[in-house]
Amino acid sequence: MNNKKLVFAAATFLLLFCTALQTLSWAQSPPFIQLSEDEDLPSNTIYDIFQDSKGYIWLGTDGGLYRYDGVKFVRFLIKTTLGRSVTNIQEDRTGRIWMRNFSNEVFYIDHDSVKKLNLLEKYVGGAGNNLQMTDDKASLFLNLTHYSLLIDIESLQDKASVKEINTYGQIQLLGSSTNYLSMNYQTLYLNQGSQKRKLLSLEGTGGLFYANAQRGSVVFFANQKYVYRYDIKTQTLVQIADLATALLGATVLNLRTDNDNNLWLCTSQGAWVLTEQGFFLLDGKPLLKGMAVSDLLDDAEGNIWLSTTKNGLFFFPDLRIKSFTEQNSSIPNNFISRLVSTPNDKLFIGIGNGQVLTLEHNEFKQIHQFDHYDIGLLKYSTEAKCVFAAAEKLIALDQQTAEQLPEYSIAGHCKDLVSLNNMHLLIGFSYMSAILPKDLNQQEALETQNNWYHKVKGVETLPKRDFANPNAGADEKIFVFRQKRTRALWVEHKEKAIWIAYADGLYFYTDKEPRAVTYNGQTISGTSFAQTNNDRLWVSSVEQGLFELKNGEIIRRITTENGLVDNYGTYITARGHELYICTNKGLQIFDTEKNKFTLFDKTKGLPTRAVNHVAPVRDGVWIATSKGLVFVPNESLFRKDQLPPVQITGLEVKGNNYSTLIKDLKLEYDSASLNISFWSAIYRTQGKHQFKYRLLGLDSTWVHVDCIDAIARIPSIPEGNYVFEVCAVIDDGLTSDTTRINISVSPPYWKTWWFMLLMALALVSVTTLVFLKILMAVRRRNDIEQELRKSQLASLQTQMNPHFIFNALNSIQEFILQNEKRLANTYLSKFANLMRLILNMSTQEYALLDEELKVLRLYLELEAIRFEDFDYELHVSDNVATDYVKIPSMLIQPYIENAMKHGLLHLTTRSKKLQVLFDVNPSQTILQVEIIDNGVGRQQSAFYKQQQPHAYKSFATSATQRRLELLNIGREQSIGVQILDLLDAENKACGTHVKLQIPI
């Protein structure tokens, strides 16, 4: 009995051992992205990986120090060094990056420049363990073999910055340089100030330390046999894991904790993950099995990075996701074409070599092999309670045992299938769609069945032998809708309607005439149907987006303009009120109740962007891709990601750089053109994300730029206050928080207060000058008026020519001597009237023409009495309004007197004649005055004047001319004078013609 038990126990152990070995050999792995020298990684040998406070990732490699921003690697060249390999990367509180090489040379990065710490010359070249930063980040602790160095990195002035501490072995700081754990061969000590206390004697030799930086109260350490956990606060030490059997001989190279406080064992054969209590995660299997993992980083996005010493850098977006490939599982082909799950979540898989598989306990089992590799259908039928699979023929598989059912076997390339009931199938082929019995060897007349679909119109009958059964009888038929390539089918049992998506359009069948369903007159090229539990029916399409259907009509269309990432949906299916859309840009989930989209793509863990098929289950979804099978749990599928904030990395104003820490930027008007560069620590997009920015106050439109050229170029900004906003955005519409800079642009100098004050003073000065100029003009005008008065007086004096007065008095005397008292009295009376009129008019600037004519008539009457042979004519045209027209007073009389004195006085050969004519021009704006005499002319008059021994010096002509000049000042139309000499037939002077043009 005991022997039987022993044999049974041995057999059981052997079975479990073999199963464990098989599971280890074929273990699924979370999807990852590998960065190696083929992807521009500078070196495949990486010792240390570190993320600084800005989000940059630093790599310590055998080729030196590199910084990675998600797009490119930047090398920081260390010129004078005993070795290029870099490790123990740290950051101090000022943002400087520190590191050491294996010769204990210490370097730091300050403003992107590499500097060497020259205070450690005598320690260089010796054996060392690590470089650590104290909790206050003000000091470095360089652990050497026989002692350690405490380096004050804030002063760095002289040798006093380095202090030797008497230690031995490997050291792990517990916050400060006086509180640390030390490992000396097999003994672990706690050092607190000057006190040293033994904690534990370890089996084996050596050990590694790692302090949990998140909480600062727990330290993990391990040797090659055990993992220990030391709580600093309670000073308790606990063994949490036995590595002898778990790691299968792998050597521990490093210890790290992630953001969930899990412990990572970086070993020579991969990376294992443990909880704080020592339970192994990921089914106790390592990531990157067989690779020497040197370090781990859990970045600010929640991504896991693993560095290796030979294979480069690995990036894991989500460890909860499972990926099955030829490399990490028993699946025979990475190309997954079709998926379907049964109500009990049993998964059926169609792969690229024509096989149909099931997955049980992480093992793939082949259940069928098609002759042709193109699996066109893999679908579960609720009515038939089986899984249908099709390539060159259609078969049915039992949902429990996965065995093939004999009654369902139909030849032809089936594209889609719907069970109408347990007797009939609606099948879409590559050449037609038809209703068939589940067994073609049996005849089930469609019209004899008590089913609603036998009344559907648009169906024709064909002989069954013409389809797939040459032995069928002549009366056996099948029922065909259209002999066209069919892509997808859907049956609405409640509405008693059938939808069929053909290659040439979407059709709707009921008991009425069938019809093609279009959208805005366009044919719909449908690819698949799905119905959510809120009775919403959807159809995906080729390059036309997603359509919602109801009562045989399209009631809504969704495209890339209102939520979709791709208008081409290869396949859709539903889970609850969620619609799963397979696209070439990832798996998109549409919440039909909230109208909310979620995208699961390569940035979240898919190995490729293109999704072939999807099968939702209770706790997640299975996704078929060309690079393997992926399972995504619900918490990963709908995880709420938070993009890191955007950082301003450069502010350049007209070639001058400003501090990137400025939040309020003040610019001068003439320098308000700037370039703003920015960056965000987004790594899971692998450089495929974008940024968008805008300058509120100038333009509210967002401008999108790629992360490779992440710079905003703003050529000019008007005066005013603005807010520059920038944020990161990825394909699924996820946007980071907005980073802002307040920008104020000062007004130009001509809008400043001092310039306005200056302009006001200038305006006052100009106004004063103008006023003074006007005042001077007024004074000048007064002077002109005075001159005019003087001219008038001169004219009056001229008119009151003493010669005329003398002659007039002589004439009066002669009349008295001749006893012509009456004539003398008349002459004297006229002379007196003339003098009175002249005196009255001399005080007026302007006089009515009627008054001017009175003066002229009296003057001519007196001259006619004095000259017996004198004949004159004073003529005024009828169109001249003498009682309305005003002219400068006494303007015409001097010209008449001049004609009498110089033209007619010396005339002896003929009778003296004088004409004075008044008229106006057609526009009634010019008074035209003509004075015509038949005297001796101007030339002869001048001759007579020269012969007189005491010539009378007359200034009548010059005074009149001066008066005209004064009168014409400021006039738009001047008073014009034209004097013409009259000639007879023999070209001799026979008089003078004066023309006056007086504006009225």
Sequence and secondary structure as in RCSB ss.txt:
>XXXX:A:sequence
MNNKKLVFAAATFLLLFCTALQTLSWAQSPPFIQLSEDEDLPSNTIYDIFQDSKGYIWLGTDGGLYRYDGVKFVR
FLIKTTLGRSVTNIQEDRTGRIWMRNFSNEVFYIDHDSVKKLNLLEKYVGGAGNNLQMTDDKASLFLNLTHYSLL
IDIESLQDKASVKEINTYGQIQLLGSSTNYLSMNYQTLYLNQGSQKRKLLSLEGTGGLFYANAQRGSVVFFANQK
YVYRYDIKTQTLVQIADLATALLGATVLNLRTDNDNNLWLCTSQGAWVLTEQGFFLLDGKPLLKGMAVSDLLDDA
EGNIWLSTTKNGLFFFPDLRIKSFTEQNSSIPNNFISRLVSTPNDKLFIGIGNGQVLTLEHNEFKQIHQFDHYDI
GLLKYSTEAKCVFAAAEKLIALDQQTAEQLPEYSIAGHCKDLVSLNNMHLLIGFSYMSAILPKDLNQQEALETQN
NWYHKVKGVETLPKRDFANPNAGADEKIFVFRQKRTRALWVEHKEKAIWIAYADGLYFYTDKEPRAVTYNGQTIS
GTSFAQTNNDRLWVSSVEQGLFELKNGEIIRRITTENGLVDNYGTYITARGHELYICTNKGLQIFDTEKNKFTLF
DKTKGLPTRAVNHVAPVRDGVWIATSKGLVFVPNESLFRKDQLPPVQITGLEVKGNNYSTLIKDLKLEYDSASLN
ISFWSAIYRTQGKHQFKYRLLGLDSTWVHVDCIDAIARIPSIPEGNYVFEVCAVIDDGLTSDTTRINISVSPPYW
KTWWFMLLMALALVSVTTLVFLKILMAVRRRNDIEQELRKSQLASLQTQMNPHFIFNALNSIQEFILQNEKRLAN
TYLSKFANLMRLILNMSTQEYALLDEELKVLRLYLELEAIRFEDFDYELHVSDNVATDYVKIPSMLIQPYIENAM
KHGLLHLTTRSKKLQVLFDVNPSQTILQVEIIDNGVGRQQSAFYKQQQPHAYKSFATSATQRRLELLNIGREQSI
GVQILDLLDAENKACGTHVKLQIPI
>XXXX:A:secstr
 HHHHHHHHHHHHHHHHHHHHHHHHT  B   EEE GGGT S S EEEEEE TTS EEEEETTEEEEE SS EEE
E   S S    EEEEE TTS EEEE TT  EEEEETTEEEE GGGGGGTTS EEEEEE TTSSEEEEEESS EEE
EETTT  SGGGEEEE   SEEEEEEETTEEEEEETTEEEEEETTEEEEEEE SSS  EEEE TTTSSEEEEE SS
EEEEEETTTTEEEEEEEHHHHSTT  EEEEEE TT  EEEEETTEEEEE TTS B GGG  BSTTS EEEEEE T
TS EEEEESSS EEEES TT EEE TTTSS S S EEEEEE TT  EEEEETTSEEEEEETTEEEEEEE SSS  
 EEEEETTTTEEEEESSEEEEEETTT  EEEEEEEES EEEEEESSSSEEEEEESS EEEEES TTS   GGGS 
 GGGG SS EEEEGGGTT TT  TT EEEES SS EEEEEEETTTTEEEEEETTEEEEESSS  EEEEETTEE  
EEEEEE TTS EEEEESSS EEEEETTEEEEEE GGGT S S  SEEEEETTEEEEEETTEEEEEETTTTEEEEE
 GGGT SSS   EEEEETTEEEEEETTEEEEEEHHHHT        EEEEEEETTEEE TT SEEEE GGG  EE
EEEE    TTTT  EEEEEEETTEEEEEEEESTT EEEE    SEEEEEEEEEE TT  B   EEEEEEE   GG
GSHHHHHHHHHHHHHHHHHHHHHHHHHHHHHHHHHHHHHHHHHHHHHHHT HHHHHHHHHHHHHHHHTT HHHHH
HHHHHHHHHHHHHHHHTT SEEEHHHHHHHHHHHHHHHHHH TTEEEEEEE TT  TTT EEETTSSHHHHHHII
IIIITT  SS EEEEEEEEE TTS EEEEEEEE SSHHHHHHHHHHHSTT     HHHHHHHHHHHHHTT SS  
EEEEEEEE TTS EEEEEEEEEEE 
